Amino acid sequence: MLVPSKTADPYRQYRGNQVFTSSPTELVVMLFDGALRFVRQAAAALKEQDYAGAHLYLGRAQQIVAELMASLDFKQGELSRNLFKLYEYIHFRLTEADIGRSGEPLDEVETMLLSLRESWAEVSRLSGRAGKERNQEAGY
C-alpha cells in the first residue's frame, strides 16, 4: 500500500493513482502519450541544437517503445508480430534521429505514434463500454 508522504509531489501521486486504477488498454494509451511527449521535446531540443537534451528525450521515447515491444503477447498471432515490427521500426527511427542529430525522422515517428495511440484509445473506449454493459447486465 502506498502511504503518501507530507513532502510528496501531488502530481506524482495523481499519476501513480492513475496508473494503479487504469485498465491495460488505458495504460498502453498512457505509454503512447509519454512517447509522443518525449518525441516532441526531442524535436524542440534538436531545433535548439540542444543535443544532450534531445538525446535524453529520445532515450526516454525509446524506453517506452521497448516497453511496448516487451508487453506484446505473441500468442495472439499475426497482430502481435506486426506490432512488434512496427515498434521495432519506430525504435530504429528514434535511433537514427539521435545518431544523426536530425529531427526529420521524428515527423514520421510522431505520425505513426499518433495513429497507434488513436487506435489503442478506441480499443480502450470500446472495451470500457463493453465492461459497463456487462456490469449493467449483471446488476452492478
Secondary structure per residue as TSV (DSSP state, phi and psi in degrees):
chain	resnum	aa	ss	phi	psi
A	1	M	-	360.0	136.5
A	2	L	-	-82.9	131.6
A	3	V	-	-111.9	115.6
A	4	P	-	-65.6	136.5
A	5	S	-	-92.5	158.7
A	6	K	T	-67.9	-22.4
A	7	T	T	-104.1	6.2
A	8	A	-	-64.9	145.1
A	9	D	-	-72.0	119.5
A	10	P	H	-59.3	-37.3
A	11	Y	H	-63.1	-43.2
A	12	R	H	-64.6	-39.2
A	13	Q	H	-63.8	-43.5
A	14	Y	H	-60.7	-47.4
A	15	R	H	-62.9	-39.8
A	16	G	H	-61.9	-44.2
A	17	N	H	-63.4	-39.1
A	18	Q	H	-63.1	-41.6
A	19	V	H	-65.4	-43.8
A	20	F	H	-69.9	-21.4
A	21	T	T	-107.5	7.5
A	22	S	S	-94.3	152.8
A	23	S	-	-76.0	164.6
A	24	P	H	-56.9	-39.4
A	25	T	H	-70.9	-33.7
A	26	E	H	-65.9	-35.5
A	27	L	H	-64.8	-38.7
A	28	V	H	-63.9	-42.2
A	29	V	H	-61.1	-41.1
A	30	M	H	-62.6	-37.5
A	31	L	H	-63.1	-42.5
A	32	F	H	-64.3	-39.1
A	33	D	H	-59.3	-43.8
A	34	G	H	-64.8	-44.8
A	35	A	H	-61.0	-42.8
A	36	L	H	-62.6	-42.5
A	37	R	H	-60.3	-45.7
A	38	F	H	-68.7	-36.4
A	39	V	H	-63.7	-42.8
A	40	R	H	-66.5	-39.7
A	41	Q	H	-65.9	-38.5
A	42	A	H	-64.4	-42.3
A	43	A	H	-61.9	-42.8
A	44	A	H	-64.4	-41.2
A	45	A	H	-64.6	-40.3
A	46	L	H	-64.0	-38.8
A	47	K	H	-62.0	-33.4
A	48	E	T	-87.2	1.7
A	49	Q	T	59.1	32.1
A	50	D	-	-92.8	81.3
A	51	Y	H	-70.1	-31.9
A	52	A	H	-66.8	-43.5
A	53	G	H	-63.9	-43.7
A	54	A	H	-60.7	-42.4
A	55	H	H	-61.0	-42.4
A	56	L	H	-61.4	-50.0
A	57	Y	H	-66.4	-39.4
A	58	L	H	-65.8	-37.7
A	59	G	H	-62.4	-39.8
A	60	R	H	-67.4	-41.0
A	61	A	H	-62.7	-40.7
A	62	Q	H	-63.9	-38.0
A	63	Q	H	-62.7	-39.9
A	64	I	H	-66.5	-44.2
A	65	V	H	-63.2	-39.4
A	66	A	H	-62.8	-37.5
A	67	E	H	-65.6	-40.6
A	68	L	H	-61.7	-40.6
A	69	M	H	-63.8	-44.2
A	70	A	H	-69.2	-23.6
A	71	S	T	-86.5	-4.7
A	72	L	-	-68.8	141.8
A	73	D	-	-103.5	102.9
A	74	F	G	-72.5	-6.9
A	75	K	G	-69.9	-15.2
A	76	Q	G	-79.5	-5.7
A	77	G	T	92.1	-144.1
A	78	E	H	-61.2	-36.6
A	79	L	H	-57.5	-46.8
A	80	S	H	-63.5	-42.2
A	81	R	H	-63.3	-40.9
A	82	N	H	-67.7	-40.6
A	83	L	H	-63.3	-39.9
A	84	F	H	-59.2	-45.8
A	85	K	H	-62.0	-40.2
A	86	L	H	-66.3	-46.0
A	87	Y	H	-62.5	-38.5
A	88	E	H	-62.3	-41.8
A	89	Y	H	-65.7	-42.0
A	90	I	H	-61.1	-43.9
A	91	H	H	-60.1	-43.3
A	92	F	H	-60.1	-44.6
A	93	R	H	-66.9	-35.5
A	94	L	H	-63.4	-40.3
A	95	T	H	-63.8	-42.4
A	96	E	H	-59.5	-43.1
A	97	A	H	-62.0	-40.3
A	98	D	H	-69.4	-50.3
A	99	I	H	-66.5	-42.5
A	100	G	H	-84.4	-4.0
A	101	R	T	49.1	48.3
A	102	S	-	-128.9	136.0
A	103	G	S	-84.5	-9.7
A	104	E	H	-56.4	-47.4
A	105	P	H	-64.2	-22.2
A	106	L	H	-71.6	-26.7
A	107	D	H	-62.1	-46.2
A	108	E	H	-65.0	-44.4
A	109	V	H	-60.2	-45.5
A	110	E	H	-60.8	-43.2
A	111	T	H	-60.9	-44.0
A	112	M	H	-66.3	-44.3
A	113	L	H	-63.0	-40.3
A	114	L	H	-61.9	-43.8
A	115	S	H	-63.7	-45.1
A	116	L	H	-64.5	-40.7
A	117	R	H	-60.5	-45.3
A	118	E	H	-64.1	-38.1
A	119	S	H	-63.2	-46.6
A	120	W	H	-66.7	-35.2
A	121	A	H	-63.8	-38.3
A	122	E	H	-67.5	-41.8
A	123	V	H	-59.3	-42.8
A	124	S	H	-62.9	-44.3
A	125	R	H	-61.5	-46.3
A	126	L	H	-65.5	-41.3
A	127	S	H	-69.9	-34.3
A	128	G	H	-66.1	-40.8
A	129	R	H	-65.3	-42.8
A	130	A	H	-64.2	-39.1
A	131	G	H	-64.0	-41.1
A	132	K	H	-64.6	-40.4
A	133	E	H	-64.6	-40.3
A	134	R	H	-63.7	-40.9
A	135	N	H	-64.3	-40.9
A	136	Q	H	-64.0	-41.3
A	137	E	H	-64.5	-32.6
A	138	A	H	-84.7	-4.3
A	139	G	T	87.3	19.8
A	140	Y	-	-88.5	360.0
